[in-house]
């Protein structure tokens, strides 16, 4: 069976597009190749530098949508064991992330004679442990690789949503009918607080609360699209985000809102994409979406190596710059293939769970 037939292709398309834009953004930020890109094509380089990074908003909205779909697919009570779900999420994020950290350090060490800035200035056991536990942002440690902040934030956001849904399930003083909707209501409340308050405080950008607005929009889109009043739900999200933009206009929120509305309209009005596109195109979209996290993680070591090679050339004509930019983009996508097969995919199947030893039999994660 084609992989496309078992995938949410509109989700894959958004993830793939966002991942490619992140790679191009980093091409315009780091090393001598970025400087040459800005000199050769200042308009394109400037656009990628200033706007390419906003593609992370697509990841946030899609992440919230997929988390809601997994934890509360019909908008009802949480079915999963919270601690076990959080541990599995941690493994899926942290194992490939630390593999990418190792690759980045190895490549930075290789190019140190030419580009010492790629090697972290303060590399210690504490820094490595903070990355392994995804607490480097909270502890104020220097990021070893690009995108490290997002991986940590993703885990925080998942934990926040999981906690809200668990709290709704545990509120047994309320009638069951109320508890069935309490989870989405709590997510809506925290989403509103993030959009109207937390996201306006730049010093909170190491905390999931800062980004929960976009994440919550994705989750709420899923639940509203399943309700009897999907149009009213989407209008509520439009009003809430519009109010946040009126208080403090942020371009990133515009992109998050557009992404959420596209997801909502697609789920409500259009339905599955698999049968609506050419099969080969569907397979390509599914492939790119499947490998988007691997690409996000592994592209920076590729950029480090190509930047060093470019900097070592005595002549750097425009044609070489163009060829290296395209090569970096292409090689990053190629590197994502073995990384996904040998690192990311196996990490999603890990069943090791030391937390089971800390809970009495039958009581874990309730």
N, C-alpha and C positions, 0 to 999 in steps of 0.2 A: 504493500500500500504506500502511496506517495505520502511523504511527511507533511505536505501541505494540507492533506485531508484531515489530519488530526491536530491542526494548529489553528489559532485565532489569527488569521492573516492580517487583519487590520491592525492588531496589536504588534505583530512582527514588523509590519511596515513602519510603524511609528518608532519602534525600538531601533530598527536598522538605520533609519534616517538620522535619528538622534546620535547614534554611535558614530556614524560617518562624519557628522558635523563636529563632534568632539575631537576626533582625530585631526581634522582639518584646522580646528581652532588651535590645538596644541602645536601644529606645524607652524602657525603664525606667531607663536609665543616664545618658543625655546630654541636657543642656540643660534649659530651663524646662519643656518639655513632660513630661519625666521627673518633675520635681518635682511638677507638677500631677497626674500619673498616680498617684503615691504618696499624695498627699493625698486624691484622690477615691476610689481603690480600693487601700487599703494592703495588703490581703491578696494581691490579684492582682499588684500592683506588686512587693511583696516576693518573691513566688514567682518571678516572671520575673527579678528582679535576682539572686537567689541560685542559682536552678536552671536558668534558661534558657541560661546560658553552657555548661552541661555538654553541650548538644547537639553541641558540637564533637567529643565522643567518638564520636558516630555517624559523623561525617565521617572520623575517624581509622581506625575499624574498616573502614568501607566502602572507604576509600582503600587500605588494605592488601589487602583482598580483590580489588579491581580490579587492583591492581599485580601480584599473584600470578597472576591470571587472564591478564594480558597478557604477562608476562615468562616464566612457566613454567606454561602452561595445564594440562598433564597432570602437573605435579610433576617433570618431567624436567630435563634440562640447559637452561641459558639459550641461546636461539636468537639473540637480538638482539645487535647491536653495542653495547657498554655506553656509550661516549661519545656515539654518535649518539642512543641512546635517552634519555640524560640531557639532551642538548641540546634534543631535541624536547619533553621534559617542561618544561624551562626556558622555552621559547618559549610553550607553552600556558598556563603560569602567569604569567610575567612581563609579556607584552605586554598582556593585559587588565588585569592588576594596575596597571601604570603608567598606563594610560588612566584607571582609577578614581582613582589618586593625583592625576592632573591635574584631574579633575572635582572632587574633594574640595577641592583648593587653590583652584580657581576659585570654588566656592561659599563657602568660608571667607573668601575675600577680599571677596566681595560682602556678606557679613553682618558683616564686622568692625566697622562702626560700632555695631552692637547687641550682638553676641556675639563679642567678640575672642578668647575662649578657644578657639574652634574653629580659629584659625590657629596653626600651630606656632610656638613661641617662638624656636626656633633653626632656621631654614631656610637651608641652605647647599648648595653644589654637592656637597660630600661626602655630605650626607644624602640628596640625590636619587640620587647614584650608588650608595650603599649599598642604597637601595630597589630600584634597577634591577637590581642584582646579587643581590638577596635576601639580603644580609648585614647588614642594619640591626640585627637582634637580636644577632648575634655581635659587632658593633662598638659596641653600646651606644647607637645613635642613636635619638632619639625617633621613634615611629611617626607617620607623617603621616595615616594613616587607620586606622579600626578593622579588625581582622582581618589587619593586615599581618604580624603574627607567625605566623599560621597558614600563610600562603602560603609564607613562608620555611621553616617547619618541614616542610611538605609536600614541598618539593624535597629537603631533607635526608633525610627518611625514604625517599623513592624512591631516592636515591643510596645509602643504607645497604643497602637490599634488593638493589639492582642489584649493589653491590659483593660482597655475600655470595654471590649466585648466580654471579657471574663467578669468584669465588675457587673455588667448587665445580667449575666447568667447567675451570679451569686446573690442578686438582690431578691431574695425569696420572700421578702415581706410584701412585694408587689404581686399583683395577679400575673399569671403567665402571659396573658395577652399584652400586658404593658411591658413585660420583660422582653417580649419578642421584638419590640421596636425600640427599646431603650438603648441598645448598642448603637444603631445608626444615629439616634438622637444625640448621644454623647459624642460621637464622631463629628456630627454637624456642629455641636457647641465648641469643641476644641478647634475645629477647622475655622470657625468664625473668629475665635480668639487669636489664632495665628495670623489670619489675614488682616485683622483690624489692629492688632497690637504687637505680637511677638515678632512678626516679619518686618516690622518697622524699626527694630532695634538691632543694628549691625553687630553689636557685641554678643549677640545670642546665636551667631551663625555656626557655632560648634555644637549646638543642641538641636535635637529633632523638632522641638516646638517651633523653631524659626521656619521650618520647611513644611510643617504639618498642613498648612493651608492648601498647597498644591496636592499633597498626598491625599488629604481628605476629600478634595474635589473628585479625584479619581474613584475613591471608594463610594462616595455618595452617588456618583453617576451610575455605578452598577446597581445600587439598591433602588434608586429612583426609577431606573429603566424597567425594573421588575414590578413596580407598583401599578395601581390602577390609574394613577395620575402622573405619568412620566413627564408630560409637558409642564405641569405645575412645578415638579421637582427641578427641572432644568431652569425654569424661570426663577426659582428661589436661589439657585446657585449663581445665576446671572446677576440677580439683584445684590446678593451678598458680596460677590467679587467686585461689582460696580461700585458699591459703597466703599470697599477697601481702596479702590483706585481713586475714588473721589477724595478720600482722606489723604492719600499719599500715592501718587501715580508711580507705578513700578512696571517697567516693560516686561519683566519676567512674569508678572502675574497675568498680563495680557496673553502671553503664550500659554501659560498654564490653563487659563480659562478657555481659550480656543481649543486646546487639546482635549479638555474635559467635555466640551460641547460636541466636538467631533465624535468622541467615544459614545456619548449619550445618544446622539442622533443616529449613529450607526447601529447601536444595539437595539434602539427602539424602532427605527423605521426601515432599516436595511436588512440586518441579520447577517449570517455567516458569509464570508467573502469567497470561500474556497471554490464554489461552483460558478463564480461570476468573472473569473479571470482565466486567461490561458494557462494551461497546466504548467508549462515551463516557467512562465513568469511567477506563478504561485510557488513553485519549488524554489526559485531564487529568493523570493521574499521570505519564505519559511527558513531557508538556509541562513540568510543574513540576520533574521531575528533571533534564531537559535544561537548564533555565534556572537551576538552583540555584547554580552558581558565579557567574553574572552577578548574581544577586540578592545573593549574599554580598558581592560587590565594590561594587555600585552603590547599595545602599540608604542608605549613610551620607550621601552628598551630598544625597539627598532629605530625610533627617532634619535636616540642617543648615539647609536652606532653610525647611522648615516650622517648625522651632524659632524661627528669626528672625522669621517672620511672626507666630507666636503671641506671642512676647515683645513685639512692637510693638503689640499690641492693648491698648487702654485698659481694656477689660473682658474678663475671662476666665472666663465662666460654665462650669458643669459640662458643659453640652451642647456647648459649643465644644471643650472638652478631649476629650470622647468622639469628636466628629466629626474632630478633628485626628489623634487616635491611629489611628482607622480609615483616614483619608485617607493618613496616612504609610505605613501597611502596604500599602494598595492602590496608591498611586503608586510605591512601591518595586518592587512586582511588575510594574507597567506599564513602569517604566524598564528593567527587566531584559530586556524584549523587544527593543528596538532595540540595546541593548548587546550582547546575545548575537548578533544577526544581523550587526551591522556591526563588532564588535570580537572577541568571543570565538571565534565560529565561523571567521572568516578566520585568526585566529592559529593555530588547530589545523591549518590547511592550509599553513602556511609551510614552505618547503623550503630556505630560506637556511641554509647550514651552513658558517661560516668554519673550523671545525675540520678540514674536509677538506684545507685548504691546508697544515695542519701535519703531516699524516701521509703517508707514502709511498703511492703508488697501490696499492690492494689490501690494505693493512695497517691501515686505519682501524678503530679500535674493536674489535679482536679481543680 
